């Protein structure tokens, strides 16, 4: 597959003035809290070392970002913590930022949830998190850089009773004041229905793959209809995703003729059209880039003139139901289809 990621230079020169963070749209959570409607992803995949991601975090905050999407498994929270300390010394206040982290799969045990959150807080050098997510609903672990065929020795399917034990500890994090909100990631409608039935504190967000070629309209409408905000990862189609997640059938959003034509007419990169569409549709995209031109351009999408309604309708018609992050490494037995993870027929696979 060709690398169709944006090809801007790495320097901050020519990025223009920082974006006024007060102009960035906000999502109002069911608690009344306001979350910036675009964030900076920090998953460096296999190509961005922790120091590079941390430098991007610092630069992005100074450029106007106020929302950071982190995770313990990304292996860079300690470097990001140092970057946060630097921007705090430069006058940014903690309460101006929205910082998310996530519980990794090997920490679902009741005794591990609080310890894992405290480790993320220590690494990020923060007293609290604005949001803490269960990264995947499966406790199946895989080592970094593993092949698509890798399976955790103790891998098992989604077991709701076990997930609720994890969720109760997530709720405890709120009670302890370590996190302000809790949420889910990579969940489906059947799993969310069970969680909404049994939770004392319902999820404030569901982080999910969302881009023009994978719009997930049913899940998107479900979460919003239940007062849960959708956060969209891979908003430009993840051209830098790990090799194990690539298949010959994948499509490329920023090469779609509709996206390319809108970008040509507006004089922007196709990635900017994808990000602008996401913000305008009502999801919160978290694009990742370590290049100042890219992350500043992504943020500027949120504050410039919106796409015209005919363009929004045209993008709605190019949904190809093309999931890029299939999650094969979270399967629990051999010779399974990745579709078993996603409850495509409305039933949870056991």
CORJO-V927350 format. One record per helix or strand of 2 or more residues. SS is the DSSP state (A for helix, B for strand). FROM is the first residue (numbers start at 0). TO is the last residue. If there is no record, write none. Layout:
ss={SS,SS}
from={FROM,FROM}
to={TO,TO}
This chain:
ss={A,B,B,B,A,B,A,A,A,B,A,A,B,A,B,A,B,A,B,A,A,A,A,B,A,A,A,A}
from={20,25,33,39,49,66,71,76,93,97,104,112,130,159,181,188,204,216,228,242,252,256,269,283,291,308,327,337}
to={22,27,35,40,62,68,73,88,95,102,106,123,133,175,184,197,208,224,232,244,254,265,280,284,300,315,329,340}
